[in-house]
Amino acid sequence: RDSWGSIQDRLIREVDSRFRVFDGRTFKAERWAGWLARRGLPWPRLESGELALDEDTFRQMARSHPDVALMRELRVSLSQLRLRELAVGTDGRNRALLSPFRAKTGRNQPSNSKFIFGPSCWLRGLIRPEPGRAVAYVDWSQQEFGIAASLSGDAAMMAAYASGDPYLAFGKQAGRIPPDGTKETHGAERDLFKACVLGVQYGMGEATLAGRIGRPSAYARELLRLHRATYPRFWAWSDGAESHAMLWNRLHTVFGWTVRVGAEANPRSLRNFPCQANGAEMLRLACSLATERGVHVVAPVHDAVMVEGPDSAIDAIVAETQAAMAEASELVLGGFRLRSDAKVVRWPDRYMDERGRGFWGRVMALLPDGSEAVVVGPDAIPGSRTPVAAGGRSRPPWVAQ
C-alpha cells in the first residue's frame, strides 16, 4: 500500500511508452485521438463531436482491442483504485457491505473501492486460500442468454443455449456457419456472432456494434437483422417488456421484485431488466440453497459465487454448489436449467482473472523484492471465516463439526 504512489508513476511510464498519451498523471484526450487515428481505430463520440472517454466506452472497446484493454486497466487503476480503501482485516480477509437490493434490478451494489471484486480485475490476484484450503469461482454459463431464451419461450434460442455454444449455434441457425463448423474451424465468424449476441444484451445499436467489431455499419446492421430473423419470439418478448413498462409504469420478476417506471425511463434498461433482475433472484436463491447444504459461500459476484473449503473436499463442494445453482435456475425459469463452470484454486496458488494476468505481472515486477504479500495480505479472500452449518440436512464432510 505504501508503495502505490510510486508504482502508479512507474506503471504510467511502462504502459504509456507504447501510447504516449499521458502528461504526468494526466490522460490527454487529444493525444489519445492521435493514437486512434494513427491506427485507424473507430471510436464512439459524444453529440459534441468529442471522443467518449467514459468507463463504459472503454470497457466496450476493450473487448475487441487488446491495446485499448491495456490502457483501460491503467486508467482504472489510476482513477478508481485506492488500496487503502480496500476493506481488509488483520486476518487478511476482505469484508464489505454487499448492499443487497440497492440496484433497481435487485442486484447487490457493494462499494467498488472496498470489495475485492469491485476494482480492476488484475487485483483479484490478491485472493489466495490459506494453507490446506481452496477456493472455487463458480459462474453460470451465458446466464443472460439463457434467461432471455427461457423467459421469452424462443425455441431456437433455447436450442442454441442447450448446444453448449450459443454463439456458434447462432451462426449455424442464421445460415452463416455450416452445420459441421466448430470454434476451431470458424472462430472468426463465431466471434462476430458472439459480439452481436452480447451487443443485443447491452442494447447496442448498429453504430456501436460496428465500432466494436471493426466493420462497417452495414455489416453490423446485417448481424442485427439476422438476430431478429433467427430469434423472432425473443424480440417480440423484448418489445413487449418495453411496451408493458411504458403502459403500466412497472416491470417485475418471476418472484415479484418490481421496478417503477417513469416517463424518462431508458428503453434499453427496460428491455434489460428481466434478464438482470431475474438473474439477481437466481443468485440469491443459489446462495441460500448452497448455504443450507453446508457450502461456505464467501462472495456472491453478479452471475457467480466464490466458495471455500478444505483442499481435500473442494471438488465435492463445487459439485454441491453447481447443483444448487442449477436448481435455482430451474426454479426461476420454470424448469429450464442453466449450466455453470468452476475454477478451483488451491494453496499456494492465487486466484487470477485471466483478463488481468498481464497487468498483475507488470505491477508485481514493480514491487520491491519480497513485498508482494504485503500489498493487502497473502490470505485475502472475501467473506467470514465462520463455518456454516447445514440447515435441515446431515452435515457434509466439509462442514466443521
URSUL-V349374 format. One record per pair of residues at least 6 apart in sequence whose ideal C-beta (glycine too) atoms are under 6 Angstrom apart, sorted by the first residue. I is the first residue (numbers start at 0). GAP is how many residues later the second one is. Records with the same first field share a line. If there is no record, write none. Layout:
# URSUL-V349374
I=GAP + GAP
This chain:
# URSUL-V349374
0=82 + 83
3=79
6=359
7=70
9=356
11=10
14=59
15=6
18=16
20=7 + 10 + 11 + 14
28=22
32=18
35=7
41=169
42=8
43=8 + 13 + 167
44=6 + 7
45=6
57=14
60=7
61=6 + 7 + 10
63=148
72=47 + 286
75=44
76=43
80=38
81=31
84=28 + 29
85=290
86=7 + 8 + 9 + 27
87=6 + 288 + 289 + 292
91=285 + 287 + 288
93=22 + 286 + 288
95=14 + 15 + 18 + 19
97=10 + 12
98=9 + 10 + 11
99=8
101=7
102=6
103=155
104=171 + 172 + 175
105=151 + 171 + 174
106=173
111=6
115=266
116=184
120=232 + 234 + 235
121=234 + 237 + 238
123=227 + 229
124=225 + 227 + 235
125=250 + 254
126=224 + 254
127=222 + 250 + 251
128=6 + 218
129=249
130=216
131=179
132=214
133=177 + 180 + 212
134=171 + 173 + 210 + 246
135=171 + 178 + 182 + 206 + 208
136=169 + 206
137=167 + 183 + 202 + 204
138=164 + 165 + 202
139=163 + 198 + 200
140=198 + 200
141=24
142=136 + 160
143=57 + 131
144=16 + 21
145=15 + 192
146=128 + 131
147=86 + 127
148=8 + 9 + 12
149=183 + 186
150=123
151=81 + 82 + 85
152=80
153=77 + 79 + 80
155=17 + 75
156=74 + 77
159=6 + 9 + 10
162=6
166=23 + 26 + 27 + 30
167=22
169=23
170=6 + 18 + 22
171=7
172=57
173=52 + 56
176=9 + 12
182=7
191=21
194=17 + 18
195=27 + 31
198=10
199=27
202=65
205=11 + 14 + 15 + 18
206=10
208=11
209=7 + 10
227=7
237=33
240=30 + 33
241=25 + 28 + 29
244=6 + 16 + 25
248=12
249=8 + 10 + 11
250=8 + 22
251=6
252=24 + 25 + 28
253=78
254=26
256=20
277=54
280=51
281=46 + 47 + 50
282=17
284=43
285=38 + 39 + 42
286=10 + 13
288=35 + 38 + 39
289=7 + 31 + 34
290=6 + 97
291=99
292=27 + 97
293=96 + 101 + 102 + 105
294=12 + 22 + 25 + 26
295=12 + 13 + 92
296=8 + 10
297=8 + 10 + 83 + 84 + 85
298=7 + 83 + 84
306=10 + 14
308=8 + 89
309=88
310=35
312=85
313=30
316=81
317=24
321=18
324=15
325=11
328=8 + 9
329=7
344=6
363=8
386=13
389=9
